[in-house]
Amino acid sequence: MTAARFSVLFVSTGNVCRSPLAERILGTQLAATFGADAGAFRCESAGTWGHVGASMEPHAAAVLRERGVDPAGFTARELGPNQVLAADLILGATREHREQVRLLDPYAVGRTFSLGEFNRFARWVDPATLPTGDPAGRARVLVDRVAMARTPHPGPGQPEDDIPDPFGAPLHVFRLCAEAIADGLFTLVAHLSPAATAGRHRRSTA
């Protein structure tokens, strides 16, 4: 039986700037890291006040193309309880988005973070302690470990955990936003990568 895919849901306000940038950037990073095995993951996004049916903001699409990421086919959605229920990891652009998800579904607290917050606590997790094999299973254990590192009752977080909204700003601000998102996703992808698993195997057989 095929293991269930690991679903990442990104949340921002309008779902036309930050969350679609994160959705497409992570999808591209996972494809580059896992190749054919990237099918173990699903990347989606939604907005707490989503412009339902809207296209991605043109500057966001342009920045993705600059980074070699395809923005085609994106349609904005509004966040709902079914999307939260289906997600294994929920990453808000800001601490406010994290809290809005938790108000929608309090049981999602252990898998809901701001993007910067998740990256910050994921650095405390030794990738060598994560299970090898199924990438989706490894991702689920990583989320559990990050939640434990944060403690069961998350605090207010830190201002630097937030990614500011670039809506209405010039193109260079969108470039900075995309860079901040890519940086925020670095530890997640690095911890899941086959290279991290191979490093563990080398240490165990040395």
Helices and strands as residue ranges (DSSP letters): E 6-12, H 18-34, G 35-40, E 41-47, H 58-66, H 81-86, E 89-92, H 95-104, G 106-111, E 112-114, H 115-122, G 127-129, H 135-150, G 159-161, H 171-192, H 194-205
